[in-house]
């Protein structure tokens, strides 16, 4: 399969900054406890900005940096688990805001692996449709809307934000590997906000097998931290290795890893399992927390802005998330 070129990146971070000290005002915790266990010092949270707005702002920045017209975008893929509407899709609202009148648009839901899934999907569209010139991939998350702020173990983890990339086909290096394990659905989930129909007589069924959990009623994220940690520390290195193996690439030849920013301990353990120095891992979890599918592109955008990410580098974007899902793409930037 032909590769892709990242034409440009863009990002949007809400202006509202919530520090660890701020979190200590609403739940029993403190700065040291959060930092030592997660690596997080602060996170951005929506102060009313809807998910589609954050995605549109990040996408507009990517479009401006690319120097191309919105009309040239042929496809918009939006990764999110916090869409403002069941329908229309967040992608359609981003299309509207950009004026990308020639673009098809759809949402993709793969949780924290969503951006990786979306980039690989975009690559396959570009490889099979010669009329398609540019694809916009946007990852937009409003996790504060589904966070349980009474759960001290999870509410300190999450933040909001968005980032986007514009992609075109290229002969540059590209490989990917995607995976999932639905047996782990019960370890990390949030129920949809749907009401039962008036004819329901049986008890509700949930794929997460957790009907008794009170948080399910509140439609908040429910997480088994220990199980997610065990999965994640294996998923990150496994996905990266499998993507590299498909083209006979040595992991040591990858210049930069941009992982899902869930927990600094997970990233450090994954680096150790890969036998790769943390110097090759770009992290910004300290300033953003876990922004689900937006975390990898937010980090990608910041790495590019700071000059850490340079043209010609072999870059591995690797993530894991609810589903459970995992995946990696390796590209030449």
N, C-alpha and C positions, 0 to 999 in steps of 0.2 A: 504494500500500500504506500502511495506517495505520502510525503510528510506535510508539515504546515510551517508557516512563518507567522510569528506573533508580530503583527504590524504595529500595534500600540496597546497600551494598558491605561486603565483609569480607575479611580477609586472614590469612595464617599464614606466619610466617617461622621456620624452625628456629633453635633457640638457638645452635647451633654456628656461630661466625663464623670464617671462614678468610681471613686477610689476605694481601696480596701477599708479605709476609715469610714467612708460613707456606708459601705455594706454593714459595718459593725453597728450602725445605728438602727438597722432594721432586722438583724438576725444576730444570734450569739456567735461572734467570731472576732478575729483581730487580724491586723496586717501581717504579723509574723506567721500565724497559722496558715493563711492563704498563700503567702509568697513561698514558704518553705515546701509546701505540698503541691503547689501548682505552677509556680513561677509567675503568677499574675500580680501586678501592682494596681492596675486600673483597667477599666473597660469603657467603651462608648455605648450609650444607650439612646434609643429613639426618644425624642422629646415631643413625639406626636407625628414624626415623619413616617408615612406608610412604607411598606416594603417596596412597592412599585416606584415610589419617589426616589428612594435611595438607589435603586437599580438604574433609574433613568439618569440620575446625576452622574453616577460612575460611567455609564455608557456614553453620555454626552462628552465627558472628558476624554474618553478613549477615542471617540470620533474626531474631536478637535485635534488631538495629538496625531492622529493618522493623516489628517489633511484630506479626507475624502468626504464625499457627499452622503447624506443619510440615504438617498435614493439608490446608492450603489450597494447597500447591504441587502443580500438576498435571503438571509435566514437569521432569526434571532432565537437563541436557546437560553432560557432563563432557568437557573438552578435555584430552588428554594423549597423549604419545608414550612415557610411562614407566609404563604400567599395571603393577601388581603381578602381575596375572594375565591370561592370554590370555582367560579367562572365569572368573568373572563380570566384568562391566564395573565400572570404578571408580565409575560413576554409581550402580549398584545398591548398592554398599557405602556410598556417601554417603547414599543413600535410607534404608538400614538404620539408620545412625548418627543420622540426623535424626528418624527415625520418620515420614517423609513417605509414609505408607501409600497415599495416593491418587495418587502420582506415577508416571508412566512414566519410564523411565530408559535412557539410552544414552550411549556414548562417541563422540567425534568426533576423528578424527586428521587434522589439517592442519598439524602441526608448529607453528612459531612464529606462523603466521597463525591458529591454531586458535581463539583467543578471538573474533576478528573473525568467522570462519566461524560459530561457535556463536551469537553474538549475532544474526547475520542469520538463522540457522535458527530461533532462538527467536522473532524478529519475525514470521516467516512462519507459524509455528504459531499465534501469538496472532491473526494477521490472518484465519486460516481456521477457527479453532475457537472459537466464541463461549462454549463451556462452560469454556474454559481461562482462569483468572484470573491465576495467577502462574507464571512459569518461573524456575527457578534455573539459572544458568550458572556452572559452576565450572571453573577451569583449574588443573591440579595437575601439577607436574613434579618428578621426582627425577633430574635429569640427571647427578648425581654417580655414579649406578649404571651409566651407559653412557659415562662419560668415560674417555678413554685418558690416564692420568696419567703416561705416558712421552712424550707429545707436547707439547712446551713451547709450541707455537704455538696449540694449542686448549684444553688443560686449564685454562688460566688464565681462560678466558672464562665458564665455566658455573657456575651455582648452582642451588639448589633452593628451592621455595616454592609457595604456592598463593594464589589469591584468587577471590572469588565475587561475583556480583551477582544480585539478584532483580529481575525485569522484569515489567511489566504493560503492556497495550496503552494507547496514548495517541494523541491527535491532534497531538502535537508533531512538529516537523520530523524527518524521517528519510530517509536515502538510503544506498545501499551499492553497492559494486562488488567482485566477487571474481574472481580469475584464477588460472591455473596454467600451468606450462611443464614438462611431464614430461621434456623433453629435457635438463633440468638436474639430473635425479635423481642422477647420478653425482658431483655437486659437493658434496653433503651428505646423508649417509645413515648408518643403523645397521641391521645385519641383525637379524631376529628370532631369538630363542633357541630354535629348533626343531631337533630331531634328524631325520636322514633316515630314511625307512622302510627295513626290511631288504631290500627288493627292488631298491633303487637300484643301477644299474650305470654310468650315465653321470656325467660330471662335473657338479657343481651349476651351475645357471644363476642369474645375479643380474641384476636389472633395472638395477643400477648399473654393469654392465659392468666390474667391477673384481675379478675372481676371484683375482688374484694379490696383492692388498693383504693383508699379514699382519694388519692390524687387523680385517678382516672376520671372521676366525676368532674373535677375542676379543669380537665383538658390540659393539664400541665405536663411538662417533661418528667418522666419517671426513669430513673437510672440506677442500675446496680453497678456501682463504681468499681468494685473488685473484679467483676466479670468483664466489664468493658476494658479495664486495664490489662487483664490477661490476654484478651483478644487483640487489643491494639498493639501491644509490644511485639506480638508475632506477626500481625497483619502488615504493618509498615515495612519491615524488612522482606517479608515474603513477596509482597506485591512488587517491590522494587527489583528484587532478584528475578522474578518471573518475567517482568517486562524486559530486563536486560538480556536474559537468556534467549529470548525469541530472536535476537539479532546477533548473538554471540558477543555481547558487550561486557567487558569487565567492569564490575561495580566501582573499582578503583579509578576508572577512567571518567567517571561522572564528576563534573567540576562543582556542581552545586545541587543540594537537595532543598526543596521547599515543601515541608511536610504540613499536614493538617495541624493547626495550633490548638491542641486540646489540653495538653499538660506537658510541662517541660520534662518531667520525669519519664513520660512515655517516649518523648523524642530522644532523650539521652540513652534510654535503654535500647531503642531501635538502632541508634547509631552504633552502640556497642555490639549489638547482634550482627550488624553489617560489617563490623570491623572498620568503620569509617570515623574519622575525627569529627568532633562537633564543629570544628572550624569550617567544615563543608556544609553545615546546616544553617539556613537562614531562619531566625526566629524573631517574632515580634509579639508573642503571647503576653509579655509583660505589660504591653500598652493596650491590647485589644481583647484579651481573653479569648474564649472559644466562640467564634462566629459561624460555626457550622460550615456549610459549603462555601461561604464567603472568605473563610480564613486563608485558604491557599492563594486565591487571586489577590487578596489584600496584601499578603506577604510578597507575592510576585511583583505587584505594583510598587511597593516600597523598596524592594531590592533593586528594581530598575531605576527608581528615582534617586536612590542613594549611590548608584554606580557600582553596587555589589554584583549585580547581574550585567554581564557584558556580552556583546555579540560574539558568536562563535562558541560560547560555552555549551557544554552538554549539561542539561538541567533535568532533574527528576522531580516531578510533581506527584506526591504520594499521599493518600489519605485513607481513612477508615471512618465508619459511622454507623448510625442506626440502620437496621435492616436484618442482620448486620451486613454492611457492604465494605468493600476495600478495592483499591485500584491504584495504578500508577501509569503515568505517561512519561516517557523520556524523549526530550526534544533537543534539537540544536537551536539555541536562541539567536 
